[in-house]
Amino acid sequence: MVVTERTLATLTTALVIACGAAPTPAPPPTATLAPERPRLTPPTESQSWPPLVAPPEGKPCGDLDCLSFPTPDRAFAYALGGRPRVIAIGEAHAQKAAPNVESATRRFARELLPTLAARGVKGMVIELLAPDRRCEQHEEQAVAERTKPVTAPQAETNQNEFVALGFDAKHQGIWAEPLIPTCDELKAVLAAREGDIAALLELIATITVRESIDFLDHKPPDQALAIYGGLLHNDTNPKADHAAWSFGPRLAEHAAGSYVEVDLIVPELIRNESPWTDLPWFPHYDTTRHGVDTWLYRTGPASYVLIFPKTVTKEP
């Protein structure tokens, strides 16, 4: 489905999951919404990742193959150098209490979306729930009510920015689609009761897999797919208690490894507290050294973390 005016009417109740405010995992629901797939295993000591060759514009900036680039689009293009079929982009969602700086979504739309269009991306799945209009309204409202503990800390502009991203993608010639759950899937989330948040996070991964595979199986192989959402879902090696919430292993397997994950970070949002301190790149990031350049960390064979330049404030 292309993001149209009809979809906009449904997206007013859409849910944007805050990867930085994920709930403590609840006991899994009795019915598993997503099929179990084997996880990709991280490299062992006897394995090694393919070495990176720094481009002329990329300068070493520390551990984890850190490279400093003059602009975000150059760092992003470097991460996509292998021309993957699936580009899974995860952001740390803006929060209400965060500094008044431009969000990752807006920066992505302006600075990085043209790079996708130039590299043959023709489809984009956006992490917005747009329930089928045939579902009973009370089910849709009940799901939205139960997810308030997750969405309450988020900036009120998040949903509008995700909707705008769909239109921006369309203007770049990229087909965009929200996540469309079936009525039965919504009922299953409500039936999970105390585990409803975990069930919803699992459902997001399930729908993303379904819509992405539909694109990959029915489009020419030279057409790539982008996925945009929270960084909780795109990990190819998620923690065991988050495995059901990630679409990464399933899509990487389906795409025969032609998959790259890129997490987008606004530096002003970083805090010396959980969940930030749980991220693999956090111990290597030095905010005192980072300035107006874009830093790119490599946390896996095809896993990157792009940290935008710090916002430069002009004197009044």
C-alpha positions, 0 to 999 in steps of 0.5 A: 500500500502506498502511503496515501490520504486514506492511510493518513486517516488510519495512522492517527492511532499509529504506534511508534515504539521507542527503542530506548524505552522498551519494557522489561520483557514479560512472559511470552504470550501463550501463542507465538505470533512469529515463527521461530527461525535460527539466529545468526551467530556472531563471529567467534575468535576463530572467525574474522570480519572482512577488513574495512578499507577506509575511503579517502574522506573517512578518517579513523576515529577510534575502536570498532572500525570507527570512521569520521566523515564530513557529512552523514550521506558519505558515511551512510553511502559507505555503510551501503557499499556492498549494495545490500538488497535489504537496508534496515535502518533503526533510530533512537526515537526522540523523547519529550525530555530530550534537547530541542534538536532535530530528530533522526527521522527528519535528518534521515529524510533530508540527508540520507533518503536521496542516497537510498533512491540513488542506490535502487531502493524502490520500497520502504516499510515504515514502523507505523501500525495502520490497522485494517479498517475492517477491524472493530474500532474498540480493538484498535483503541484498546491496543493504543491505550495499552501501549501508552506506557511505551509511547508516553515518553516520546516526542509528540511529533514522532508519528507525524514525522513517520507519516511525512517520511512516507510522503518524502519516500514517495517523492523520491520514487520509493513505494512506502507502506506502514505495518498493517496488522490483521484483526486477529493479530490485534485480538491476539495482542489484547488476549496477551493481557500482562504480556501485551507490550511484548506481544505487540513488539513481536507483532511489529517484527512479524508484520515487518517480515511479512511485508518485506518478504512480499516485496523481496519475492515479487520485485526484480532482484535489482530493486532494494528494500529499506525498512525504517523504525526503532533500533530495537527491531533490526538487530541480526544478533538480538539478545535472547530476551529480545529475539522475538522482537527482531526481524533481523535474523529472519530477513537476513536469512531470506535475503541470503545475507544481502542485509545491512543494519544501520542505527541512527543516533542523534548525539544530544540524546545519548545519556550515561544510563540504561538503555544507552549503556547497554549498546555495544558502541557506547563504551567506545564513544567519546562525546568530548572528541565528537564534533561536527563530523559524522561518526560511523561505528561497525558493530558486526560484519554488516552492522553499523551505527551512524552518529550524526554531527552535533548540532551547532547553535549560533550565538544570538 
